Structure formats: C-alpha cells, structure tokens
Amino acid sequence: MNSLPRLVLSAALALSAVLPLSVLAASPADLVAGTDYVEIAGGEPFEAQPGQIEVVEVFGYTCPHCARFEPLVSAWKAGLPADVSFVPVPAPFGGYWIPYAQAFYAAQAQGLVGKTHAAVFHALHEQHSLPIMQATPAEIAAFYAGHGADPQRFAADMTSAATAAKLEHARGFLRRSGVEGTPTLIVAGKYRVLGDSARESLEIASALVARERAQRERTGTPE
C-alpha cells in the first residue's frame, strides 16, 4: 500500500527542488485522461468549501515516498492561489498505518498539524525516534508532547469516537476515488492525478486546478 503510483521520486525530487514553483504548470488542454489523470465517476470533494477548488493529498506518515514528497508538495501548496484549498488526508489502510492516521487527527484537534506535520516524517524516516511498526498511542503522544500537546489528551484523542469517524470518512473517500497508494493527489474530488515523476504530478495537479476554475467560470458554478 505504500507504493507511489507511477512516481519515481529520487531523481525527480532533486530536479524539482531547483525549479521555481512558477514552472510547475502544464496546459489543461495538453492533459490526457488515463495518462495524466483518472476521472472519478461521481467523485466529490473530501470536504467541500464554497468557492474553493480542493486539492487532497492522500499520504501516510509511515510511507517513505510521502516523506520524500513532503518538502516538494509543501513548497508547491505555499504558492497556491487563494481559491485553492489544500487538504491532507492520512490513509487508514490498516496495520501500522492506523496509529499515525489517528495521530494526525489528534494533532488536528489540538491545532498542532502545522507545527508537527514535517516533524513526524523527520522523526520516522531520518531520526528513527518514532517506531514505524507497532507504535502505541502513549509513544506517539510523548512525541507530540514535545511539540505542545497534552499527552494524556492526545492519546485519548487518538482513539476517540470523533477520530474514528474521521478515519471512516477518509476510508470512504479513498474507496470512491480509487486510491491504492500514497502519495496521491485528488483535484476537486473529480480527478486522481497520475504522473511519471513528482514534478509531473504537481504540473498535472496545477493544470487540473486551472481546468476546474475555467469550467466554473464558464458555468457560473460557485463550488
């Protein structure tokens, strides 16, 4: 489950890192269904917001591909226009994916995602100060405590009914969208991005955002 569909990141990340964000754009007219993206039948946004074009990144903290993708997608999202909302969705595939998906929503409940998102990847894949396998809520909560969390509340939030509901919502979105690996980008709930490199996937996502914006302007659709 932690394979990156059609992304070969090692060389691509090095190339993309030296390119300005302004070049990460392809023409919507050049996009090819089945090659650049998959159109999701009956697809809907993960959390629709009026006037916003949603870009979802389905990710997993334990996924090494996501860890390498994180700096690039973080820089990309920082340059997105005001009408684009970027929504990270942790993939609850099962097994060791679950505790860290729970941790994301516990951090969200305490307003800590911005402070901790990159730090979790770093702890798992570079420092190895968090275990990828068999991580307990107490272990994860102790890490987040170093970033301002109340550890007892954090561990409780991980296994709360609210977190369970959010994970189920994420599972439904992944099923409807045909997500089988991470990282995966979904634009406007309608398009699952493909690509042969990290750079190309972001180019495609940018072009799909432009396509969606143009369609809304033509039809006068507010959402």
N, C-alpha and C positions, 0 to 999 in steps of 0.2 A: 503493500500500500504506500510505501514511502518513495516510490519511484516518481520521477518528474516526467510527465508525458511530453515526449519529443523535445526535451530541453537538455542540451549538453552544456553544462554550466562552466566548467573550468576555464576554457579559453574565452568563452563569451563574456563572462563577468569581467575578465581582465580588459577586454576590448571596450565593453560598455562603460567601465569606470572612467575611461579617459574621454568619453564623448559627452558633449553638453546635452542637457535634457531637451533642448530645443530641437535636436535632430531625431529624437525618439518619436517620430510621427511618420506614418505611411498614409497614402491617399486612400480614402474609403472606397474609391472606385476600383482600386487595384486588388482589393480583398477577394479571396476565392473561398467559397463555402466548401468545407471538407478538407481544405488545405491550411487555411489561416484560422478558421473558427468552425465551430459546430453551432448551428441554430437550434435552440432548445424549444421543442414543441410545447406551447402553453407555458413557457417559462415566466416566472415572476421574480421581482427583486427579493432579496433576503429581508430587508426592512425598508419598504418604500417611504420616501420622503418627498413631499410636494416640491416640484421644481428642481429636483436633483436627479442626476444620472449616476446610478450606483455602480461602483466597481468593487467587487468582492475578491479578496484573496483568500482562498482556502489554503490553510497552512497547518503544519504540525511542528510544535517545538522540538520534538524528537527527530524530525526529518533533517538529515544533513543538507539536502538540496535546498530546503527552506532557509536554513542557516546561511548558506552562501548567497541565496537570492535576497535576503533581508536588506543588506545595505543598498542594493540597487533599487529595489522597489520602494524603499523608504525615501530615497532621493527623488525618485520619479513622482511619488504621491505628493511630495512637498511642492512640486511645480504644477499641480493640477488646478484647473480653473475653479472659480467659486461655485459653479453649478454641478460639480462632480463630488460625490461623497465616496470616500474610500472606507470599506468595511472589512476588517479582518475576521475570518470565521475559522475557529480551530476545528480540525477534522476529528470527530469522535469515532474513528474506525474500530476501536476496540483495543483490549490489552493495554500495553504501555502508553498508548495514545490518550487514554481516558484521563489519568490524573492531571496531565498538563493542559488538556482541554478544560477540565474543571478549574484548574488554577487560573486560566485566562479569564473565566467568568467571575471567579472570586476577586481577581485583581480589578476587573471592570466594576464590580460592585463597590469597591473601595477607592475607585478613581486612580488606580495605580498603573494602568496599562501603559500610558505614555512614558512613565519612569522605568518600567521593568521589561518591556517587550524585547528590546535588543539584549538586555542583560541576561534574560533567561536563555536565549540562544548561546550567548557567550559562555555562561556557566555550564551548559550541557555539552557544547561541542569544542570549546577551547580550554576552559579551565578544568572541566570534568569535576566540578564541585557539586554538581547535581547528578543523580543517577538516571540514566535513560530507562532502565528496566526496574520494575518493582519499587518505584518511588512511592512513599507513603504521604498522606496529607500532612503529617507532622514535619517530615523532612522538607517538603515544599514550602510549608508555612514558615518554617525557620528561615529559609532563604528570603522569602518576601518580607519577613520582619526586618531584615537588613535594609529594606527599601521603604520602610514606614508603615508596614502592615501590622495590625494587631494579630499575632499568630493564632490565638485561640479562635478569634472571629474568622480569620482566614480559613483555617481548617474546617470550621463549621460551614462557611460559605461554599467550600468546595463540594460538599456533599448535601447541600440544601435542596429543597424542592424547587426553588427558583432556578438553580443551576441545572438540575435535571431537566427542567422544562426547556431551558435554552439549548441544551445538548440535543434534545429530541427535535427541536426546531431546526438545528443545524443538520441533523441526520436527514430530515425530510428534504431540506434544500439540496443537499448533496445527491440524494436519490433522484430528485426531479431534474437536476442539472447534469446528471451522468458523470459526476466527479469520481474518478477512480484512483487518483494520486495527487500528490502535493509537490510544489505549489501549483495551484490552478487559479486562473483569473476568470471571473464571470462578469460580463458587462450588461447592465440594465436587466439582469435576470434572463436575458434573451440569448446571449452569445457566450459559449465556452471557448476561450482563447486557446489556440494551438500555436506552434512555432518551433523552429529548429534551434533556437537559442534564446537566452534570457532577453537579449536586446530585441530580437524579433518579436517575442511575445509582448513586450511593452509597446513596441511600434504598433502591433495589431490592436492592442487594447486602446491606444490613443486614437487610432483610426475608427474603431468601433464606437468610441465615445463621440467622435465627430459625426459619424453616421447617425447615431441616435439623436444628437442635437439637431441635425438638419431635418430629420424626419419629424421631430416635434415642432420645429418652426414651420414646416410645410403644413402640418395638420392642425396646428394650434393646440396641441396636447400639452397640458401643464405638467404632466408627470410622465 
